[in-house]
Amino acid sequence: MNTVITYEFPLNERIRVFIRLEQLFLQFKHFSAGGSIADKRAAIATLLDIMAIIRRNDLKSEILKEMDRNAKTLNKISTNEQVDKTKLQHILQELAQISKKLYAATGKIGIHVMESDLFQSIVQRSSIPGGTCSFDLPEYHYWLEQDEAARQRDLAQWSLPFNDIETAINLILALIRNSNAPTQEIASAGFYQFPLDRSQAYQMLKVDIDKSLPCFAEISGGKHRCSIRFMELPEADQRPVQSSDNIPFALTCCLF
C-alpha cells in the first residue's frame, strides 16, 4: 500500500506538456474501459483534450529532441562500471525503436481524427455547457448507444495515432523520474527554499510526503531557485494556510 503522496513540479514547458499528456492518456484508458455512456463521454472529452494539446504544440519535434538528448546522455555513461549494461542497452533500444516510428510518421499526428466531421461537431458544441446532448448532436448520441464492442473498436482506432506519442512520453518521464536519488529534508515551519546547480539540466522536482501529514506541497520556482510551502486546510471552506510545523519530506531533483 502506498503511504506517501508525490507532488511533481516540471521545470520547463516541454516537461509540463508531457506530464499533462501522461495524465490525459491515463484518464482516456480508464474511461475507455468503462461500459457506461458517461464513461464513453468522458473518454471522448479526454481524447479531445489530447488532440488539442498535440495540435497546439510541435510535439513530434519536441519528443524527438528529448529522446535524442537522452540517448546521448545514456551513451556517455555507458562506460561507467557501475552501470547495468544490459538494462542500459534495453533502454537505448527502446529509444531507438520509438524514435524510428516517430520519424517514419508523416504529416500532423492524428490529422484524420482531428478532421473528422463527428469530432469537429463535438469540439464546437463542447464549448457550450451541456452542449453535446442528444438533440444537439444526434450522430454522437447514435454512436454512444452502440454496443460496447463497436464503441471499443472505434475508440481504439481513433486513439491509434497517439500510441507512439504515449509510449515515448512514458519512457522519457520514467528516465527523468529515476535519474536521481531522493534526499530527506525538513521544511522549517512549513517552508523550504533551495538553489539549483546551474551546471545541471534539472527537468523536474519530486516531493514525497507521508499521507498521515495533514498538509499538501505547494512548489514554485524556476531553473535556479525553488521553494516549497506545506499548506494546511483549516476547514474545507477556508483558504489554505502555511503549516507552522516542521515537515519531513523526500526531495528528488530530477535530471536527464
Phi, psi and omega in degrees: 000133180286125183252005181235157171250130181255129175248131180245145180225107180289143184257005173207164186294325181300311181290328176300315179295318180300316181293321177299316179293321177304314179297318181294321178297320178296317178297318181299316180297318181298309184287329178297325182286341180286149185263354184273163176297322178299321177298315183291325174298317180294323179295316179295318179298320178292319178298323177296322176296317178300314181297322180295318179295315181295324180292326183277343186239148173279067193293318181301313180298317181296318180293316180297320177299315182294319180290323177295319179294319178297317180298319179295320179295316180295321178295327179294324183269001183295338180275351179291127184294337182277353181279138175285103186297322181295313179295321180297316179296324178297316180295318179298321178295319177299315179300317182294319182294314182289326176297319179300317180295318181291321177297326183285339181287126182256151179073184180288141182294126176068026185299324182292329177289316182296332182266003179297137178301318180300312182292323178298319179294318180295319179300314182297318183281338182293339178287348178258126179305123182069023189277006180245035176291169184300324181283341176280315186227079180299328178296318178294319179299319178299315180296317181298335182269002178287166180290163188298321181300318180293319180293319178297319179298316180294317180298319178296320180292317181292327182271350183306318182297342184260000184296318180292325176298314180299314180300316181296315181295318178299319180292314181299313182292326177295319178297318180294312184296330182260015187278347184210158179270146179285154173243149180270124184232167175233128175267107182290123184051039175077013183227138179216127179232144183204151176271157174251140179296117183293342180278352181252141181269075180290139183249331188200150171249142174236131177238122178249125176231151182294138181298337182286344181281130185277056181205165176232159184266129175247110188254139177214164178135193182215211186288340188247330181212139181225157177222151180230126175245132177260116189253144177245152175254103181306311174213163188302328185259013181249158179291145176296147176233151180292136179295145176266359181272160171277118188254118175281141179203164175254132181243128175239121175264102190275132183258222175081000000 
